[in-house]
Amino acid sequence: MSDAPWLSVIGMGEDGLDGLPPASRQALDAADVIMAPPRHLSLLPEGPQERIAWPVPYADGLEILVGLRGRRVAVLASGDPFWFGAGAVIARHFNAGEWRALPGASTFSLAAARLGWPLEKTLTLGLHAAPLTRLRPHLASGLRALVLLRDGAAVTELARYLDRIGFTTSRLHVMEALGGPRERVQALSLTEAQAGDFAHPVCVGIEVAGDGAAIPKASGRPDAIFDTDGQITKRPVRALTLSALAPQRGEHLWDIGGGSGSIGIEWLMSDPTLSATTVEPRAGRAARIRANADALGQDHLRVVEGSAPEVLGSLARPDAVFIGGGLSVSLLEWLFAQLPPGTRLVANAVTLESEALLAQWQADKGGDLLRIELAQAAPLGPRRGWKSAYPVVQWSVTL
């Protein structure tokens, strides 16, 4: 076997072979095996190569691909395989020297060209394998977004979703089979889109409009966006807590005593590369955390039902830990004994007992101790006065 990669990942559009550049055509012609979704295979003329339809679920195809080592294989993907495509998945499973990528024009590029939208100012999301709620943190009147959807029926679901959450005057640009002979582009209201019939593959340009509530970008989102039984880190304290946790790209958080899940959810909203696990002992609250995460487009939040520190040993190690509930000597001892140096810890306390515990540990381990006292204006007879909330003591330390 030569040193040349045996696997070529080729981006192909709806125009089939006619749209492939010379290098991609050469790689396809030289292949012994062509592996692709059935739609891509249908765009090819008859040829001598063995053809394998990529199965569903997608992971099953990776096992087949492994078995083809030693043969020249071309895998076809839509447009640019590394923009919400198959390329990144393949790259994770094979060594760098085994594969090469020959991208084509992405669906997003074609869509922006049809609509005249600058891509650098347009939100792009691949929702063909993700829930529509991934849009929720971004939605605000005036936003332009390009989204890939799993099939034509998802266009109707998208229109219903936007209508339901208040962005009722949004405009949808439904683009089917971009770049091929079946291409069709329609500009529709949400009402028209809900009554339409659309064919796969489909990309939708969204011009967001309406009275729906936009979610602020800064930490300390409104309490009202979270469903809660009263157990929630309130907005001002949450903003200070996220600041102390100081999320950085690619990091993982443990949110211990999740309550409503607000800390873990806001952590994830900070950057798409972040991950988080919330630990909550009460089944009802764990279910509420999952529902809040789903509704706010953070469905990748992992929720573990159980008590800390008992369940912590099996979890992927964190870069930062927040203790919002269940603070105890045993928990702190476990964290300091088990977690590596450099892990950031933030703990909030409301009761006198937990306050004293944090003061004792701060004296021994160092870090910063902050007392947060807040008051809001409230009616006081015919006038107004300050109504104080319970003070919160926050300890932040690097292990």
N, C-alpha and C positions, 0 to 999 in steps of 0.2 A: 504493500500500500504506500503511495507517495505521501510526501509531507503536506500536500495541499489538503485543505479541509474537505471532508467527505460529504458535509451537509451544507447546502445552500438554502438560506431563507429568503424567498423572493416575494417582494410586494407586487401584487397585481391588481389592477382596477377592473371595472366592469366592462372595459373595452378589450379585455383578454390579451391575446398575443400582440394585437396591433399597438397596444400602449406600452409594451415592454421595451426598454432600451437595449442596445446590442449586448451588453454584458449579461443582462438577465436572460435574454434569449439564448445566449451561448451556454449559460449554466443549465438552463432547462433542457436544451437539446442534448447536453452531455450526460444527463442524469440517467441512471438505470431504473430509478423508482421516483415517481411523483406522488407525494402525499399531501392531501389538501381536503378541506371541507367539500362536500358534494357540489355546492354552488360553484366553487372555483374550478373543479374538475369539469363541470358542464360547459365552461367557457373555452375549453381546449379542444382542438380538433383531434381526430384519431392519431395515434402515434405508437412507436414500438415499446415505450417504457411501461413497466408495471405501474398500475395506479391503485392507490390505497386511499379510501375515504377516511378522513379523520373522524373518529367516533365521538360519541357523547356518553359519559362526561369527558371533558377535555383531557383529564389526567390519564385516561386509558390510552390515548394516542401517544403519550410520552413513552409508555412501556413498549409499544410497537416500534417507535423510532429507535429506541435503544437496541432492539433486535436487528436493526438494519445496518449497524456499524460494519464497515468493511465494504459497503456498496456506495455508489454515488447517488445521493438522495437530494431531491429538490422538494422543499416544503413551500407551498403557496399560502400567502396570507394577504389580507386586504391592505392596499395602500402602503403605509409606513408601518412595518411590523413592530416598531418600538414606540408607537404612540397609541396607547390603549390596545395593543395588538399582541400577537403570539410571540413576538421576538424575545421579550424579556423573560417569559416563562422558559423558552428553549435555552436561552443563555444561562439561566440558573441551573439547568440540569446537565449541561455539557461543558467540557473544557473549552477554553478560548480558542485553542488550535484546531478544534474539531469542526467549527462552523464559520460561515461568513454570511453577512447580510447584504442584500441588494434591494434597498427600499424603493418604493414607487411614490407617486404623489399621494399624500394622506387625504382621507375623506374631509378632514378639517380644512385643508388647503383648497380643495375643490369647492367646498361649501362657501368659504370666505370669498372665493373668486366669483361665485354666482351672486352673492349678496352684496359684495363691495364692502365687507366688514374688515377692519384691520385686526389681524389675528392677535397681535400683541396686547390689544385692549379687549379681547373677547374671551370669556370663560369657555374652556373646552373640557368636556367630561365624557367618559365612556360609561354609559349606563346600560350596556347590553347584558352585563352580568351583575348589575348592582341596582339597589332600589332607587326609585325616583326621589326619595327623601334626601339623597346625597346632595340634591340641589338646595335644600332648605337653608343652610347657613349663608348661601350666596344671594338668595332672592331679594331683590329690592327694585323698586320702580326705576327704569332706565337701564337696567342690566341687559347686555346682549350675551347670549350663551349659545354654543353649538354643542349638541349632545348626540351621541350615538345610542340607538335604541335596539332592543333585541329583535323586534319584528314590527309589522304594521299595526298590530293591536295595541302595542305600547304607546303609539301616538295618541290614541283615544284615552288611555290611562293617564298620560301626561296632561292632556287638556283638562280632564276631570280633576286631577290633583291641583293644578294651578287655580282652577275655578273654586275648589273647596277651601283653599287657604287664603282667598281674597284677592288674588291677582287676576281678576276676571276680565280685564280689558287687554290682556296680553295678546300678542300676535305671534302665530307660529308659521314658520317657513318650512314646509315639509318637503324634503328632498329625497327622492327615491332613485336608487341605482345610478348615483352620480358618475358621470364620465362614460356611461355606456349607451347603447342604443335604446334602452328602456327608460332613460332619464326623464324624470318629471319633477318639476318644482312648483309648489302651490303656496300662496300666502293666504292664511286662513285665520278667522277668529276662533276662540275656544269652542264656541257653539258649533261652528262649521266642522272643526276638527273632530268633535265628538260624534258627528254623524258621518264622517268620511270612511273610506276604505283604502288602505295603504299597503304597499308591497315591500317586502324585505329585499335588499338592505336599505335602511332608512336612517337619515340624519335630519335632525330638526334644529332650525335656528329659532331661538326664543327672544322676542323683544318684550321684556317684562314690564307690565303696567298694571295699575290697580291700587286698591287700598290695603293690600296685605301688609302685615307687619314685617318690617325688615329687622333682622337680628344684628345688633351692633357688632363691630369688629373687635372692640377692646374687651379685655377681661372684665368680668363683673357684668355678665349679661342680665337682663331683667329676670327677677324671680318668677315672673308670670309664665315664662316659656317652659318651666319645669312643672310637671305634675308632682305634688308632694303631699304627704300626710302631716306636714309641719316640721319634719326632720330634714332641714336643708341649711347649708352654709349660705347665709344671706349675702346679697349682692356686694355691699362694701367690703365685708370680711372676705368674700370669695376673691375679689380683685386683689386684696393684699396677700391672700394665700397663694394665688397663682403667681404673683410677683416674687414671693419668697421661694416658690418651687422652681422658678426660672427655667421653664422648658427650653430645651435646645434640640436642634434638628436630630431626628432619629432616636430620641430617647424613649424609655419605657417608664411608666408610673405605676406604683401600687397606691390605690386609693382605699384605705382601710376604714371600714365603717361608712359605707357609701351613702346611706340615707336615701337621697333622691338621685344620686349620681352626678350632681352638678359639677363637682371638682374634676372628676375623670372626663366628663363630657367637654368641659371648657378647656382642659388640657389638650384634648384631641383637636379641638377647633383651632388651636394655636398654629398648627402646621400639619400638613397631610402626611409627613413622615413619622409622626409620633404614634405611640401605641400606649395602651393602658389596660390594667386589670383592676376591677373594683371588687372588694371583698365585703360581703354583707351577710350577717347571720340570719336575718329575718326573711322568710320566703316571700312575704308580701312586698317588702321593700326591694328585694332582688328583682322581682317581676316588674316593679315600677321603674327601676333603673333601666332595665332592658327596654321598656316601652319609651322612656324618655330618650334613650340613645337612638332608638329606631326613628322616632319622630323628628329628631334634630339632625339626621343624616350621619350619625356616628355609630352605625350598626356594627362596626368592627370592635367596639368596646367589649372586652371580655368581662363577664360577670360571674364571680365565684360565690356560691352560697355556702357559707361556713364561718367559723370563728377564727380570728387570728390570736396567737401565732400558729394554731394547729394546722391550718390549710396552706400556710405560706411556703413550706418546704418544697412543694411540688411545682411552684410557679417559676416562670422565667425571671431571672434576677432583674431588679429595677435599677434605674439611674437616680430615681427620686421616689420618696415615700411620703404620703400624707396620711396622718392619723386624725380622722374627724370623729371617730367613735371607737369605743372599746379600749381606751387608753389604760394601760396597766403596767406594773413593774415587770411582769413576765413578758409582755410584748416588747417593751424597750430592751430588756436583757437579750431577748432572742434577736432583735434587729441588730444590736451592736455586736453580738457574737457571730452572726451568720452572714451579714452583708459586707461587701468589700469596702476598703477605704475609698473615699471619694463620693460615696452615695449621699445624696442630700436628703435630709429628714425635716419635715415641717409637721408640728403637732399643735392643734388648737384645743384649748381647755376652757370650760365654762364654770364647772363646779369648784368649790373651795378645795376639795380633795385632789382633783386633777391639777388644779393650779399649783398646789403645794408640791405635787409630784414633779411637775415641770420645773419649778424653781430649784428643787433638790438636784435634778439631773443636769440642769444648766450650770449649777455651781460646780458640779463634778466634771462635766464633759465640755463645757464652754458653749459657744454659739451665741445667738442673739435672743433675748427675751423681750417681747413686745406686748404691752397692754393696750387693747383696742376698746375705747369707750365711745359709743355712738348714741346720739339722741336725735329724735325727729320731732318737728313741730306737730302738735296735736291740740284739739279743743280742750280748753280748761274753763268750764263755765261759759260765760259769754265771750271770753277772750281765748288766747292761745298760750300754750306753754311747751316746755321741752319734755318729751316722754323718753326716758332713757331705756335702752336695751341692756340686757345682761352684758357685763364686760367680758371680753374674750382675751385670754392670755395665749400668745403664740410663741412657740419655741422653734427656731430654725437653726440647724446645725449640720455640718458636714462630717460624716463619720470618718 
